[in-house]
Amino acid sequence: MKIIIGTKQSLGEQQKAFAYEVHCRFKMEKGINRENLKTDVRAIKGVTTVTTVPGTEQPSGTYSHQILKIKFRPYQTSPIDFLIKMSDSLEKLTGRGLVMHHFLVRTLKRVEI
């Protein structure tokens, strides 16, 4: 007699996992360590990856503008509500050289991970 507990699924049949991706424009002080800034953004609960969008750096006077691509898993909240909470967390980084941020909501999309 053979007893099977649970379901028989091969690894290829497992449910696909999804995350969301959004671009965010950052205005930073020129001397800021960008890798540290990306690490601080990654430390926000739900954020999985933070990468620089190539060709988006624009220096201007004492500031620099750059677009970062942020992937996140909202964990039982809507993506927009998650962006609002993430925005509150980003506000706390102003003492670390971040001057301003702006989510480019039109870039928000669901991605498979």
C-alpha positions as CSV (number, residue, x, y, z in Angstrom):
1,M,0.0,0.0,0.0
2,K,1.3,3.5,-1.0
3,I,0.3,6.6,0.9
4,I,0.9,10.0,-0.7
5,I,0.5,13.2,1.4
6,G,0.2,16.5,-0.5
7,T,0.3,16.8,-4.2
8,K,2.6,15.4,-6.7
9,Q,4.1,18.3,-8.7
10,S,7.4,18.4,-10.5
11,L,9.6,21.4,-10.0
12,G,8.5,22.8,-13.4
13,E,4.8,22.7,-12.3
14,Q,5.2,24.9,-9.2
15,Q,3.3,28.2,-9.0
16,K,5.1,31.1,-10.6
17,A,6.2,33.9,-8.3
18,F,5.5,37.5,-9.2
19,A,6.9,40.8,-8.1
20,Y,6.4,44.4,-9.3
21,E,8.9,46.8,-10.9
22,V,8.9,50.6,-10.9
23,H,11.3,53.3,-11.9
24,C,12.1,56.0,-9.5
25,R,13.9,59.3,-10.2
26,F,16.3,60.3,-7.5
27,K,17.8,63.7,-6.9
28,M,21.0,63.3,-4.8
29,E,23.8,65.4,-3.5
30,K,26.8,65.0,-5.9
31,G,29.2,63.5,-3.4
32,I,26.8,60.7,-2.2
33,N,27.9,57.1,-2.3
34,R,25.3,55.6,-4.7
35,E,26.0,52.0,-3.7
36,N,25.2,52.9,-0.1
37,L,22.0,54.6,-1.2
38,K,20.9,51.5,-3.2
39,T,21.7,49.3,-0.2
40,D,19.5,51.5,2.0
41,V,16.7,51.2,-0.5
42,R,17.1,47.4,-0.6
43,A,16.8,47.4,3.2
44,I,13.2,48.5,2.9
45,K,10.9,45.6,3.7
46,G,9.5,44.1,0.5
47,V,12.2,45.5,-1.8
48,T,14.0,42.7,-3.6
49,T,16.4,44.4,-6.1
50,V,17.6,47.9,-6.9
51,T,19.5,48.6,-10.1
52,T,20.5,51.7,-12.0
53,V,18.8,52.4,-15.4
54,P,21.8,52.8,-17.8
55,G,22.2,56.3,-19.4
56,T,19.9,58.1,-16.9
57,E,22.5,60.0,-14.9
58,Q,22.2,63.8,-15.3
59,P,24.5,66.0,-13.3
60,S,23.4,69.5,-12.5
61,G,25.3,71.9,-10.3
62,T,25.5,70.5,-6.8
63,Y,23.0,67.7,-7.5
64,S,22.8,64.6,-9.6
65,H,19.6,63.0,-11.0
66,Q,19.4,59.3,-11.7
67,I,16.7,56.7,-12.3
68,L,16.7,53.5,-10.4
69,K,14.7,50.4,-11.2
70,I,13.2,48.9,-8.0
71,K,11.6,45.5,-7.8
72,F,9.4,44.7,-4.8
73,R,6.9,42.2,-3.5
74,P,4.0,44.1,-1.8
75,Y,2.9,41.3,0.6
76,Q,-0.8,41.5,0.9
77,T,-1.1,45.2,0.0
78,S,-1.8,46.8,-3.4
79,P,1.2,47.9,-5.3
80,I,0.2,51.6,-5.0
81,D,-0.2,51.3,-1.2
82,F,3.2,49.7,-1.1
83,L,4.7,52.6,-3.1
84,I,3.2,55.1,-0.6
85,K,4.8,53.2,2.3
86,M,8.1,52.9,0.4
87,S,7.9,56.7,-0.2
88,D,7.6,57.3,3.5
89,S,10.7,55.1,4.1
90,L,12.7,57.0,1.4
91,E,11.9,60.3,3.1
92,K,14.0,59.1,6.0
93,L,17.1,58.9,3.7
94,T,17.2,62.7,3.2
95,G,20.0,62.9,5.9
96,R,22.1,60.5,3.8
97,G,22.3,62.6,0.7
98,L,19.0,61.9,-1.0
99,V,17.3,65.2,-1.8
100,M,14.1,64.1,-3.5
101,H,12.5,61.0,-5.1
102,H,9.6,60.6,-7.6
103,F,8.1,57.3,-8.6
104,L,7.4,57.1,-12.4
105,V,4.1,55.3,-11.8
106,R,3.5,54.8,-15.6
107,T,6.5,52.3,-15.4
108,L,4.8,50.1,-12.7
109,K,4.4,46.6,-14.0
110,R,4.1,43.0,-12.8
111,V,7.2,40.8,-13.5
112,E,7.8,37.1,-13.1
113,I,10.7,36.2,-10.7
